[in-house]
Amino acid sequence: MSEKKFSVDLQTIIEEFHLETIYLPEDPSKLIVDETDINRPGLQLMGFYEYFNNERIQIVGKMEFAYLATIDEQSRYDRLDMLFSQHIPALIISRELPYFPEMVEIAQKYEVPLLRTKDSTSSFMAALIAFLNLHLAPRITRHGVLIEVHGEGMLILGESGVGKSETAVELIKRGHRLVADDAVEIRRVSNISLVGSSPENIRHFLEIRGIGIVNARRLFGMGAVKVTEKIDMIVELEPWDSEKVYDRMGVDNEYTSILGVKVPCATIPVKPGRNLAVILEVAAMNNRQKKMGYNAAQELLDNLGLDMDKKETIKKWDIY
């Protein structure tokens, strides 16, 4: 089954980067961009169109402008006409470079948006690619809580009523920051990174049984919330099962695969008397240490002269 494609409208891009509009064929909110890559059409302006992807936004910088300025007017018209005839989503001129009059004429002919930015070509391209990667990223929504604990993005999962939101409140009171409660929208922004956020209509709201809905931002202040956060680890809360053998050493590495990205995970049993907030703080700091190359369980085994091979367990969420 093919991966679902997401899109962003041109109006959002214009507002985000404060682009000057030289020509727009229609309302930019109706013009859709669904390709994360962008292109500098240097080869295309010389007539080479093999492997050209006309769904990408085209960026004209100082180099392309200098080349167009060196050729005669008719050749320049023909080269630009060929580029715009590919029905590209938009052409953006960087560095506030002047545009050739024929650019507007050809843009109107093929109804291609013509925009301009004051930023340098490289910095604008980097920012636009990051923006498109975020907004067009593959995504899923999971039931859980996302909170930043000691700089680590922690996704807390578990069945309804296990205490996710209550634990989140205690963590917020201890100085950590809430990102999302109940519904966590997860986006794959690169091959190794996941970013979580909350749907805008329920952002920063918490549901606590017996109390009801509370607004964490208004209750605890702006310092208690974040809009997005990278997901560094997953914690699954489950009711304590006296017959289940829980990991007491932490030598084995467990991962959960979300959208093809492996994320470290841990299962925390819940029972009266356990301070979950403190446990999750320790889990976050321990995960940070492991990323920096230190494993306390392995050091203890080495001190005891024991040799225990690390195993890796991968759980997978198949979203397609």
C-alpha positions as CSV (number, residue, x, y, z in Angstrom):
1,M,0.0,0.0,0.0
2,S,1.5,3.4,-1.0
3,E,2.4,6.0,1.5
4,K,0.0,8.8,1.9
5,K,1.3,12.2,0.6
6,F,0.7,15.4,2.5
7,S,0.7,18.9,1.1
8,V,1.0,22.6,2.1
9,D,-0.5,25.6,0.4
10,L,1.6,28.3,-1.2
11,Q,0.0,31.0,1.0
12,T,1.5,29.3,4.1
13,I,5.0,29.3,2.5
14,I,4.6,33.0,1.5
15,E,3.6,34.0,5.0
16,E,6.3,31.8,6.7
17,F,9.2,33.3,4.6
18,H,7.7,36.8,4.0
19,L,8.0,36.4,0.3
20,E,7.3,39.2,-2.2
21,T,4.7,38.3,-4.7
22,I,5.6,39.4,-8.2
23,Y,2.8,37.4,-9.9
24,L,0.1,35.1,-8.6
25,P,-2.3,33.4,-11.0
26,E,-4.9,32.8,-8.3
27,D,-5.5,32.7,-4.5
28,P,-2.2,31.1,-3.2
29,S,-4.2,29.2,-0.5
30,K,-5.6,27.1,-3.4
31,L,-2.1,26.4,-4.8
32,I,-0.7,23.2,-3.4
33,V,2.9,22.0,-2.9
34,D,3.5,18.3,-2.1
35,E,7.1,17.8,-2.9
36,T,9.8,18.1,-0.2
37,D,12.7,18.6,-2.5
38,I,13.5,21.9,-4.3
39,N,15.6,22.7,-7.4
40,R,18.0,25.3,-8.8
41,P,17.3,25.1,-12.6
42,G,20.9,25.7,-13.8
43,L,20.9,22.7,-16.2
44,Q,17.4,23.3,-17.2
45,L,18.2,26.9,-18.3
46,M,20.8,25.3,-20.6
47,G,18.1,23.0,-22.1
48,F,18.7,19.8,-20.2
49,Y,15.4,18.3,-18.9
50,E,16.2,14.7,-18.4
51,Y,15.3,13.5,-14.9
52,F,13.7,16.9,-14.2
53,N,10.9,16.8,-11.6
54,N,8.4,19.5,-12.4
55,E,6.7,19.2,-9.0
56,R,9.5,20.9,-7.2
57,I,9.7,24.6,-6.4
58,Q,12.4,26.2,-8.5
59,I,14.9,28.7,-7.0
60,V,16.8,31.2,-9.1
61,G,19.9,32.6,-7.4
62,K,22.9,34.8,-8.3
63,M,24.5,32.1,-10.5
64,E,21.3,31.5,-12.6
65,F,20.7,35.2,-12.9
66,A,24.3,35.9,-14.1
67,Y,23.9,33.2,-16.7
68,L,20.6,34.6,-18.0
69,A,22.1,38.0,-18.2
70,T,24.9,36.8,-20.5
71,I,22.7,35.4,-23.2
72,D,20.7,37.3,-25.8
73,E,17.1,38.4,-25.2
74,Q,15.5,35.8,-27.6
75,S,17.5,32.9,-26.1
76,R,16.7,34.0,-22.6
77,Y,13.0,34.1,-23.5
78,D,13.1,30.6,-25.0
79,R,15.0,29.1,-22.0
80,L,12.6,30.7,-19.5
81,D,9.6,29.7,-21.7
82,M,10.8,26.1,-21.7
83,L,11.2,26.1,-17.8
84,F,7.8,27.7,-17.1
85,S,6.1,25.4,-19.7
86,Q,6.9,22.4,-17.3
87,H,4.1,23.8,-15.1
88,I,6.3,24.1,-12.0
89,P,4.5,25.0,-8.7
90,A,6.4,28.3,-8.3
91,L,9.7,30.1,-9.1
92,I,11.3,32.0,-6.4
93,I,14.1,34.6,-7.0
94,S,16.6,34.9,-4.1
95,R,18.7,37.9,-2.8
96,E,16.0,40.4,-4.1
97,L,17.7,40.1,-7.5
98,P,16.0,42.1,-10.3
99,Y,13.7,40.0,-12.5
100,F,13.6,40.1,-16.3
101,P,10.4,41.6,-17.8
102,E,9.9,38.4,-19.8
103,M,9.7,36.4,-16.6
104,V,6.4,38.1,-15.6
105,E,5.1,37.7,-19.2
106,I,5.9,34.0,-19.3
107,A,4.7,33.4,-15.8
108,Q,1.3,34.8,-16.7
109,K,1.3,32.8,-19.9
110,Y,1.7,29.5,-18.0
111,E,0.0,30.7,-14.8
112,V,3.1,30.0,-12.6
113,P,3.6,31.9,-9.3
114,L,6.6,34.2,-9.4
115,L,8.0,35.2,-6.0
116,R,11.0,36.8,-4.5
117,T,13.0,36.7,-1.2
118,K,15.6,38.9,0.3
119,D,17.5,35.9,1.8
120,S,20.6,34.4,0.2
121,T,20.0,31.4,-1.9
122,S,21.7,28.8,0.4
123,S,20.1,30.0,3.6
124,F,16.7,30.2,2.0
125,M,16.9,26.8,0.4
126,A,18.0,25.2,3.8
127,A,15.1,26.9,5.6
128,L,12.6,26.0,2.9
129,I,13.7,22.3,2.8
130,A,13.4,22.1,6.7
131,F,9.9,23.7,6.5
132,L,8.7,21.3,3.8
133,N,10.2,18.3,5.5
134,L,8.2,19.2,8.6
135,H,4.9,20.0,6.9
136,L,5.0,17.2,4.3
137,A,6.4,14.5,6.6
138,P,4.7,11.1,6.9
139,R,2.7,11.1,10.1
140,I,0.5,9.1,12.4
141,T,-1.5,9.9,15.5
142,R,-1.1,7.8,18.7
143,H,-3.0,7.9,21.9
144,G,-0.6,9.0,24.6
145,V,1.3,11.9,26.2
146,L,4.4,13.7,24.9
147,I,6.4,15.6,27.4
148,E,10.0,17.0,27.5
149,V,11.9,15.6,30.5
150,H,15.4,16.9,31.1
151,G,15.7,17.8,27.4
152,E,14.5,14.4,26.3
153,G,11.3,14.0,24.3
154,M,9.4,11.2,26.1
155,L,6.3,9.6,24.6
156,I,4.2,8.0,27.3
157,L,1.9,5.2,26.2
158,G,-0.5,2.9,28.0
159,E,-4.1,1.8,28.2
160,S,-6.8,4.3,29.2
161,G,-6.8,5.0,32.9
162,V,-3.3,3.8,33.6
163,G,-2.2,7.2,34.8
164,K,-0.5,8.9,31.8
165,S,-2.1,12.4,32.3
166,E,-1.7,12.3,36.1
167,T,2.0,11.5,35.7
168,A,2.3,14.3,33.2
169,V,0.9,16.8,35.7
170,E,3.4,15.7,38.3
171,L,6.2,16.1,35.8
172,I,5.0,19.6,34.8
173,K,5.0,20.6,38.5
174,R,8.6,19.3,38.7
175,G,9.6,21.8,35.9
176,H,9.2,19.7,32.8
177,R,7.2,20.7,29.7
178,L,4.0,19.3,28.2
179,V,3.8,19.0,24.4
180,A,0.6,16.9,23.9
181,D,-2.0,14.9,25.8
182,D,-4.4,12.3,24.6
183,A,-3.6,12.6,20.8
184,V,0.1,12.9,19.8
185,E,0.7,13.6,16.1
186,I,4.0,12.0,15.1
187,R,5.9,13.1,12.0
188,R,9.0,11.6,10.4
189,V,11.1,14.6,9.6
190,S,14.1,12.6,8.5
191,N,15.2,9.0,8.2
192,I,16.4,9.1,11.9
193,S,14.1,11.7,13.5
194,L,10.5,11.8,14.7
195,V,8.8,15.0,15.9
196,G,5.7,15.0,18.0
197,S,3.1,17.7,18.4
198,S,-0.6,18.2,19.5
199,P,-3.5,18.9,17.2
200,E,-4.1,22.6,17.4
201,N,-7.7,22.4,18.7
202,I,-6.6,20.4,21.9
203,R,-3.1,21.9,22.3
204,H,-2.0,22.2,26.0
205,F,-5.2,20.7,27.4
206,L,-5.1,17.9,29.9
207,E,-7.9,15.5,30.9
208,I,-7.6,14.4,34.6
209,R,-10.2,12.0,35.8
210,G,-12.2,13.4,38.8
211,I,-11.2,17.0,37.9
212,G,-11.9,17.2,34.2
213,I,-10.2,19.4,31.5
214,V,-7.5,21.8,32.5
215,N,-5.3,24.1,30.4
216,A,-1.7,23.5,31.3
217,R,-0.5,26.7,29.8
218,R,-2.9,28.9,31.8
219,L,-2.6,26.8,34.9
220,F,1.2,26.4,35.1
221,G,2.5,29.2,32.8
222,M,4.1,29.4,29.4
223,G,7.3,27.8,30.7
224,A,5.3,24.5,31.2
225,V,4.4,23.9,27.6
226,K,6.0,23.4,24.2
227,V,4.5,23.2,20.7
228,T,6.7,20.4,19.2
229,E,9.4,18.1,20.5
230,K,11.7,15.4,19.1
231,I,10.8,11.9,20.3
232,D,13.9,10.5,22.0
233,M,12.3,7.6,23.9
234,I,9.0,5.8,24.5
235,V,7.7,4.7,27.9
236,E,4.8,2.3,28.1
237,L,3.0,2.2,31.4
238,E,1.1,-1.0,32.3
239,P,-0.6,-2.3,35.4
240,W,1.8,-4.4,37.5
241,D,1.6,-8.1,36.7
242,S,3.0,-10.2,39.6
243,E,3.5,-13.1,37.2
244,K,5.4,-11.2,34.6
245,V,9.2,-10.9,34.7
246,Y,10.3,-7.3,34.3
247,D,13.8,-6.3,33.2
248,R,15.8,-5.4,36.3
249,M,19.2,-4.9,34.7
250,G,18.6,-2.9,31.5
251,V,21.3,-4.7,29.5
252,D,18.9,-5.6,26.7
253,N,18.1,-2.8,24.3
254,E,14.5,-2.5,23.3
255,Y,13.3,-0.3,20.4
256,T,10.0,0.5,18.9
257,S,9.8,1.2,15.1
258,I,7.6,4.1,14.2
259,L,7.3,5.1,10.6
260,G,10.5,3.2,10.0
261,V,12.5,5.0,12.7
262,K,13.8,3.1,15.7
263,V,13.2,4.7,19.1
264,P,14.4,3.4,22.4
265,C,11.6,2.1,24.6
266,A,10.9,0.9,28.1
267,T,8.0,-0.8,29.9
268,I,7.3,0.6,33.3
269,P,4.9,-1.4,35.6
270,V,2.4,0.7,37.6
271,K,1.3,-0.1,41.1
272,P,0.4,1.9,44.3
273,G,3.5,3.4,46.0
274,R,5.6,3.8,42.9
275,N,6.5,7.5,42.2
276,L,6.1,7.4,38.4
277,A,7.3,11.0,37.9
278,V,10.7,10.3,39.6
279,I,11.0,7.0,37.7
280,L,10.4,8.7,34.3
281,E,12.9,11.4,35.2
282,V,15.5,8.7,35.9
283,A,14.5,6.9,32.6
284,A,15.1,10.2,30.7
285,M,18.5,10.8,32.2
286,N,19.5,7.2,31.8
287,N,18.5,7.3,28.1
288,R,20.6,10.4,27.7
289,Q,23.6,8.7,29.2
290,K,23.2,5.7,26.8
291,K,23.1,8.1,23.9
292,M,26.4,9.5,25.1
293,G,27.9,6.0,25.3
294,Y,27.5,5.0,29.0
295,N,25.5,2.0,30.2
296,A,25.4,1.6,34.0
297,A,24.2,-2.1,33.7
298,Q,27.1,-3.0,31.5
299,E,29.6,-1.3,33.8
300,L,28.2,-3.3,36.7
301,L,28.5,-6.5,34.8
302,D,32.1,-5.6,33.9
303,N,32.9,-4.9,37.5
304,L,31.5,-8.3,38.5
305,G,33.4,-10.0,35.7
306,L,30.3,-11.2,34.0
307,D,29.8,-11.4,30.2
308,M,26.3,-10.9,29.0
309,D,25.7,-10.2,25.3
310,K,23.3,-7.3,24.7
311,K,20.2,-8.2,22.8
312,E,18.1,-5.9,20.7
313,T,14.3,-6.3,20.6
314,I,12.3,-4.3,18.1
315,K,8.6,-3.7,18.3
316,K,6.9,-2.3,15.2
317,W,3.9,-0.2,14.5
318,D,2.7,-0.9,11.0
319,I,0.9,2.3,9.9
320,Y,0.1,1.4,6.3
